């Protein structure tokens, strides 16, 4: 009996960690991303984040800015917590927001451990590089509004605030990456969502529980073999 109650207590505590409300932020989606790459330790030691949020989904990190004007979020790193790889909505980890922009030469490979996101079309591969934010209990897709509340279902994009900082007087941006950068095919041909697992392990993403509505498409995670590890220790551009 003691063992059963211990398991119930652990499950309850984990649900509390991953339950709503999600991290409070602005629904302002990233315009670019780099999967499996992060800034070098040298860059990180010279540039401190303005804010870090723990225990959030990588999809949250990609879809929300965590700063407020005059602190304009230009870039974010996501550090994966592999202990949470079996939970719906994984990868979970630490999202750190920056008001400075790294250059392409500042990045190093870190397969399945790190991901990067950019705003205001300043850098990275186009797009979010993740699937939707997920219900942490069922894996059902949804979205998070700027009040930090998660809503299951089709996003109400009328509530999205993309580029919201640009409406403030005095808004300025640094020089972005060259628009002529081309990325190798192995970076472009990746599954739509990051792997939940260590480099040589299976993809532990549990996917999505079956829905009562037969018309809802169930999310099925890609196998580990579908993910191509970085073929260069530095960003190959």
Secondary structure as UniProt FT lines:
FT   HELIX           2..18
FT   STRAND          26..27
FT   STRAND          32..35
FT   STRAND          37..39
FT   HELIX           41..46
FT   STRAND          51..57
FT   HELIX           58..63
FT   STRAND          64..65
FT   TURN            69..70
FT   STRAND          75..80
FT   HELIX           82..84
FT   TURN            85..86
FT   TURN            88..89
FT   STRAND          92..98
FT   HELIX           104..106
FT   STRAND          107..109
FT   TURN            111..113
FT   STRAND          114..118
FT   TURN            120..121
FT   STRAND          125..126
FT   STRAND          133..134
FT   TURN            136..138
FT   STRAND          141..144
FT   TURN            146..147
FT   STRAND          150..152
FT   HELIX           157..159
FT   TURN            162..163
FT   HELIX           164..167
FT   TURN            169..170
FT   TURN            179..180
FT   HELIX           185..188
FT   TURN            199..200
FT   TURN            214..215
FT   HELIX           224..226
//
